[in-house]
Amino acid sequence: MLLFFASLLFAVSCNQPEVISDLGEKSYPLLDQDSTRVNFPDDFSGQVTVLGFIYTNCPDVCPAITANMKNVKDQLEDPEDVHFIGITFDPERDTPSVLDHYMEQFKLNKDQFTFVTGDTTTIDSLLSDLNIVAEIPYRKTSDEGKKLYFMNHTNRISLLDKQGRLRLEYSGSFSKPEHILEGINQLR
């Protein structure tokens, strides 16, 4: 009987994807789209977390990542234990009010979606811990003093389990929602 339970426990644990990065012992102080302090990932423990990495001035990939996250949420049968988070690459320009406007453009429900920003050091540390690359290859300042630039960045949606451990990664703009839904169900 003991051998049966040991085999069953092994089989169940084998269904979980390997831990890529454990953020469960770390805490990143951030601000959400409403300027409310968020401790990431602590404030989302107990939920499967879908992470999208974006910046609001992105002309192509980031809107596709955000739309993909929305499609996943819309196809999710029971969204109660899943939360969607957009993390900006560009805290210099992506203030809470800018993120709030971005969410409104996509008609994202604040009960299921949170978009976060923070100081550059914290964002850079978080991105590094998640192996996300974001760089500005060229900067220009307009005659009016506005900073103009685009960013080269990782195109990814990631899944954290309920303990804040990174378990699965997908191409952010190209992955089919059903593949991401399968991953969410694996982590439930």
Sequence and secondary structure as in RCSB ss.txt:
>XXXX:A:sequence
MLLFFASLLFAVSCNQPEVISDLGEKSYPLLDQDSTRVNFPDDFSGQVTVLGFIYTNCPDVCPAITANMKNVKDQ
LEDPEDVHFIGITFDPERDTPSVLDHYMEQFKLNKDQFTFVTGDTTTIDSLLSDLNIVAEIPYRKTSDEGKKLYF
MNHTNRISLLDKQGRLRLEYSGSFSKPEHILEGINQLR
>XXXX:A:secstr
 HHHHHHHHHHHHHTS   SEE TT  EEEEETTS EEEETGGGTTSEEEEEEE TT SSHHHHHHHHHHHHHHH
 S GGGEEEEEEES TTT  HHHHHHHHHHTT  TTTEEEEE  HHHHHHHHHHTT  EE S EEE TTS EEE 
 EE  EEEEE TTSEEEEEEETTTS HHHHHHHHHHH 
